[in-house]
């Protein structure tokens, strides 16, 4: 026989009370025309809502809020409620950004409905590609994406830049010696300075 988990026991008890209360309340509503006492019905509703109504938790900031929700999700999972049976609701898709990051940091799998996951948005992937490439100049995938953010640089030119960097030992200054296409001529020096500063 295993150990008794108080949290799981508590959740199962509350779930049972809510189910029993819901059935009782439904029966009461079905008997409304049969002279049901209004005060009795009121108390049944109050007792039912006591176990069903969500509660308000104050958090210091949005990061603390995301941490609280992630903690609660894990607590519910440990109590026997599968992750796929849990939901977190948001008014707008972007409100979930910090929670998505927190869930990802803790390796808690999730599915988002109603918008892209924060880390899957194209502009976020672009920034991450630049940061990854600055951190590791040998990361060809990140460099390939970062280079193509510049106007006039497509896959062929991006490959040639990466090849030249490889030949020059991935030196940050090697980028400045590359002659960009005309469309990238103006923003290229700023891009090179940004990569150099990030690598410093």
N, C-alpha and C positions, 0 to 999 in steps of 0.2 A: 504494500500500500504506500502511496506517496504522501508528501507533506500537504497540508492545507494552505492554500494561498488565499489570504484574507481578502485581497483586492478582487480576485476572481469570484470569490464567494459573495462579496458585497454586490458586484455587478450583476451576478445571476439572480440574487435576491431582489434587487431593484427591478430588473427586467421582468421577473415573475410578478411582482406587485403591480407594475405598470400594465402587464397583460391582463391580470385578474381585474384590476380597476377599470381598464378599458372595456372589458366584457360586461362588467356590472353597470358601467355608465351607459353602454349601448342598450342594455336591457331596460334601464330606467327611461331612456329617451323613447324607446318603443312603447312604453306604458304611460306616456304623458297624458293621453286622453282618459286614462282609467283612474283619475283622481290621485295622482302622485303628489306627495307633499312637496311644495316648492323649496322649503328649507332643507329637506332631505336631499333634493336634487342639487341644490347649491353646495352643500357639504361634499357630496360625491365628486362634483366638478373640482372643487378646491383640493381635495385629497389627490385626485388624479393628476392635476396640474403640478402639484408639489413634486411629483416624481418625473414629470415630462418636460417642464419648462427649462430652457437653457439658463445658465448663470453667467453673470458678468464678472470678468476678472480684469483688474487694473494691471497694466504693464508699464514699466518705466519708459520704454520706447519700442519702436517696431522690431528691433533686433530681439529684445527681451520677449516680445509677443511671439515671434517666430520660434524662439527657443521653448517657450511654454507649450505651444501647440505641438511641436515635435516631441517634447517630453510626454505630453498627454497621449499622443498617437502610440508611442512605444509602450506606455503604461497600459493602454487598452489592448494592445497586441499581447502583452504578457498576461493579461487577464483572460485571454482566449478569444478576443475579437479580431478576426483576420483583417489585414490591412485593406483588402479589397472590399470589406464591409464597412469601412470608415470613410467619411467625407468631410472636407473642409470647404465651406462656402464663402465666396467673396462677391462683393458688389460689382467689382470691375476686375478684369484679368490682370492688370498691372499691380493690383494690391497683393497678389500672391508672390511677387518677386523674391522678397526676403525669405519667405517660408520655403520656396523652391530651393534656394541656395542652402538653407539649413537642412532640409531633407536630403539634398544631394551630399552635403558634407558628412551626414551621418549614414549615408548609404541606405536610406529608406526609399524603396521604390514607390513611385506614384504615377498616376495618369492625370493629365490636365485636360479638361474639357472646356471649350470656349476660348481658345486663343493659343498662341505658341508658348511653350515653356520658355522662361526667361533666357536660359542659356542656349536656346535653339533659335532665337531671333537673329537675323542676319547681321544687324549692326553690332550685337554683342559678340557674335562669332568673329567679326572683323577685328574688333578691339582685342579679343583674346588671341587672335592669330598674330597681331603685331607684338603683343606682350610676350607670347611664346617664342616668337622668332628673335626678339631682342634678347631674351633669356638664353636661348640656345640657337645660335646661327646655323647649326647643322640640321635644324628641324625644317626639312624641305617642304613639308605639307603646309606649315604655318607661313614660311617665306613665300611660297607659291601664291597663297591667298593674299598676304599682305602686299606683295608687289602688284598684284592685279587691281588693287584699290586705286592705283595711280592711273590717271587718264592716259589712254594710248598704249597701256601695257596689257597685252593679252597673254595667253598661255605660252606662246613661242618666245616672246621677249623675256617673260618671267623665268623660263627655263634657262635661257642664255645668261641672265643675271646670276642665277643660282650656280650655274656651271663656272662662271668667272669667279664668284666668291669662293667656290671650292678650290679653284686653282691658286687663289691668293691666300689660302689658309683661313678663310672666313674673317679676315680683318674688317673691322667696322668701317675703316676709311676706304675700303675697296669700292663701296657703293658710290662714293663721290667721284671716282674715276670712270664710272660707267656713263656713257653718253645716252641720255634718255631720248625717246622719240619726241618729236616736236610738241605733241599734245601734253606731255609730262614735263616739258622743259622748265616751266615756271614753278610748279609745286615740288619738283624733284629735290632741290637743295634743302628745303624745309623738311622733307621726308627723311633725307639722309641725316640731317642734324638730330631729328627726333630719335631715330634708331641708335645713333651714336650716344646720345644722352641716356637712353634707356639701358644701353649696354654698360655704361660707365659705373 
